[in-house]
Amino acid sequence: MKEVRAFIKTASLTELEKAQQLVTDAISKYTQQQKAKQEVLDLLKEKGLTLEDLQDTSADKRTKVKAKYRIEVDGEIIEWTGRGRRPKAFENVDLQKHLA
């Protein structure tokens, strides 16, 4: 606000008129946006929706990959897709014998 006051004190008439037009345009745009937001919210309310209904809830779009290998170690079943690092349970093991 201090900058605005300093500008007003030093500006010429044409600069002040340009600034006035910029402020008027900004106020008009802000008012239009607020009206549009309210219209959208009213329409959502009328249709029984919320903003959360419009948001995509599935953030993780990757698909699950089926396990390709399965081994039982100490009564625990360990599965591996064959992607990424090989789990310790599958080290030094013939993978052909443990196909899922």
C-alpha positions as CSV (number, residue, x, y, z in Angstrom):
1,M,0.0,0.0,0.0
2,K,2.9,2.3,0.6
3,E,4.1,1.8,-3.0
4,V,0.6,2.8,-4.2
5,R,0.7,6.0,-2.1
6,A,4.2,6.9,-3.3
7,F,3.1,6.3,-6.9
8,I,0.0,8.5,-6.5
9,K,2.2,11.4,-5.2
10,T,4.6,11.2,-8.1
11,A,2.5,10.1,-11.0
12,S,1.2,12.4,-13.8
13,L,-2.5,12.7,-14.7
14,T,-2.2,10.2,-17.6
15,E,-0.4,7.7,-15.4
16,L,-3.1,8.0,-12.8
17,E,-5.8,7.5,-15.4
18,K,-4.0,4.4,-16.7
19,A,-3.7,3.1,-13.2
20,Q,-7.4,3.8,-12.5
21,Q,-8.4,1.9,-15.7
22,L,-6.2,-1.1,-14.6
23,V,-7.8,-1.1,-11.1
24,T,-11.3,-0.9,-12.6
25,D,-10.5,-3.8,-15.0
26,A,-9.1,-5.9,-12.1
27,I,-12.1,-5.3,-10.0
28,S,-14.4,-6.2,-12.9
29,K,-12.5,-9.4,-13.6
30,Y,-12.5,-10.4,-9.9
31,T,-16.2,-9.8,-9.6
32,Q,-16.9,-11.9,-12.7
33,Q,-14.8,-14.7,-11.4
34,Q,-16.6,-14.7,-8.0
35,K,-19.9,-14.7,-9.8
36,A,-18.8,-17.7,-12.0
37,K,-17.6,-19.6,-8.9
38,Q,-20.9,-19.1,-7.2
39,E,-22.8,-20.2,-10.2
40,V,-20.7,-23.4,-10.4
41,L,-21.2,-24.1,-6.7
42,D,-24.9,-23.5,-7.0
43,L,-25.1,-25.9,-9.9
44,L,-23.1,-28.5,-8.0
45,K,-25.4,-28.1,-5.0
46,E,-28.5,-28.4,-7.3
47,K,-27.2,-31.6,-8.8
48,G,-26.3,-33.0,-5.3
49,L,-22.5,-33.1,-5.9
50,T,-19.5,-31.8,-4.0
51,L,-16.1,-30.6,-5.1
52,E,-14.7,-33.9,-3.9
53,D,-17.0,-35.7,-6.3
54,L,-15.2,-33.9,-9.2
55,Q,-11.7,-34.8,-8.1
56,D,-10.0,-37.8,-9.4
57,T,-9.5,-40.1,-6.4
58,S,-7.3,-42.7,-8.2
59,A,-4.0,-40.9,-7.8
60,D,-2.0,-44.1,-8.6
61,K,-2.8,-45.0,-12.2
62,R,-0.4,-47.9,-12.4
63,T,-1.9,-51.3,-12.9
64,K,-1.1,-54.2,-10.6
65,V,1.2,-56.8,-12.0
66,K,0.5,-60.4,-11.2
67,A,3.1,-62.3,-9.3
68,K,5.2,-64.5,-11.7
69,Y,7.1,-66.4,-9.0
70,R,5.9,-67.8,-5.6
71,I,8.0,-69.5,-3.0
72,E,7.3,-70.6,0.6
73,V,10.0,-69.8,3.2
74,D,9.5,-70.8,6.8
75,G,5.7,-71.1,6.3
76,E,5.5,-67.7,4.7
77,I,4.5,-67.3,1.0
78,I,6.6,-64.8,-0.8
79,E,5.6,-63.6,-4.3
80,W,7.6,-61.7,-6.9
81,T,6.6,-60.2,-10.2
82,G,10.0,-60.7,-11.8
83,R,10.5,-56.9,-11.9
84,G,12.8,-54.9,-9.8
85,R,15.4,-56.3,-7.5
86,R,15.2,-60.0,-6.8
87,P,14.0,-60.7,-3.2
88,K,16.4,-62.5,-0.9
89,A,14.1,-65.5,-0.8
90,F,14.6,-66.0,-4.6
91,E,18.4,-65.7,-4.5
92,N,20.2,-68.9,-5.6
93,V,16.9,-70.5,-6.6
94,D,15.9,-72.0,-9.9
95,L,13.0,-69.6,-10.9
96,Q,11.5,-72.2,-13.3
97,K,10.6,-74.4,-10.3
98,H,8.7,-71.5,-8.6
99,L,6.5,-70.2,-11.4
100,A,3.1,-69.0,-10.0
